[in-house]
Amino acid sequence: MKKRKPFKLLIVILLLAGVAFAVWYFFKKSKPDAVTGLKPHVEMSIARISDVTDSTIKMELKTLVHNPLPVGMHLKNINYVVKMNGRTIVEDHYNKPLQVKAADSSLLTLPAKVKIRNLRVEGDEEAAKGNDSADYHFKTILHFEKSFLGKDSLVLEMDKRLPLYRLPMIKMAGYDFKKLGLKESDIVVKVEVTNLNPFSLEFQNPKYAMDLGKQKRFAEGAVTGITKVKAKSKDIYEIPLEVSLGKVIKAGAQIIGKGKELPFTFYFKSKIKSESEVLNNSDINLVMDGELKDVEAFQRNLERKE
């Protein structure tokens, strides 16, 4: 009986080796574009847009890493690229280690920063063709902590036809002093809002602030409730801002020194409600820089059009 134990142990080892070889064989022979069977695959989509400035936006990518294999994956990091109509709009990496158990999945939220110019160029070109969607290409590179079935990394790619995401465009269009008091004064700032989407947008409880020259928070204001912007529209909205008389006097002194070249920074903060899942419940935090002469030139052009 004792002599048969090594033989049984040898049989078990051979069976395990056969299973491991079969898994490796199917993994190696699976096609590069396969998303089923014994090959890990990744599902990626744009989940949410936030922190919009005049040049960049922050975006969240929902990523599902699925491991159908009978062995777990230990990832060291993940590289990912998103292209829209062939133009790279996202190229970033996720450096936290990740373990995906056998026959299991892990859902990640990956951060990304996108240049608004890239989105607008593609959006304008597609819109000019009458298209309201674009071709998106998602590429994910999984880097393993140690060799996984003979591989150090794995490249996974997928394509999707998704809607164009058109961000609202906001510009300062003018300003006007409405009330001058001993303690407080009111400034009405005119803001031009452009919505190129085929659906309306709503700004919930938008807040505004303005730096003027060296004065931080020269004026501040808020609109309680919802400001609705119609689909495919460009409208002017008047925003009341409060400012102390002391700040007005200081601003006057700065204008005497620098004239209309006095710089300003305008802040707009709100939450967006939208039919678009990507834009809905997004936080927008817009910062605009310029000089008073730019705003006055804009205002004169508007008055000529009217």
Secondary structure, 3 states (H helix, E strand, C coil): CCCHHHHHHHHHHHHHHHHHHHHHHHHHHCCCCCCCCCCCEEEEEEEEEECCCCCEEEEEEEEEEEECCCCCEEEEEEEEEEEECCEEEEEEEECCCEEECCCEEEEEEEEEEEEHHHHHHHHHHHHHCCCCEEEEEEEEEEEEEEEECCEEEEEEEEEEEEECCCCCEEEEEEEEEEEECCCEEEEEEEEEEEECCCCCEEEEEEEEEEEECCEEEEEEEECCCEEEECCCEEEEEEEEEEEEHHHHHHHHHHHHHHHHHCEEEEEEEEEEEECCCCCCCEEEEEEEEEEHHHHHHHHHHHHHHC
